[in-house]
């Protein structure tokens, strides 16, 4: 599954630009004009996205291969 790092204006924090890490593609959608929105929860079903950057699928695997896990 594709994941994105998303920068959006978060209405929970007075529309402050906030980075959301590793958001699944299923939580992003577009309207008729092509504007991308993020679904946060039922209270905030459409939050306007500023940027969405595709995350490397092996990001976490390469990190744990290099540094190990917290339990080691």
Number of C-alpha atoms within 10 A of each C-alpha: 6 12 19 20 16 22 19 21 18 19 13 9 9 8 12 12 14 15 16 15 14 16 20 14 14 11 15 20 14 13 8 6 6 8 11 18 20 25 17 15 10 7 8 12 11 17 18 18 22 15 12 21 13 14 16 11 13 8 9 10 10 11 11 11 9 9 9 11 9 6 4 5
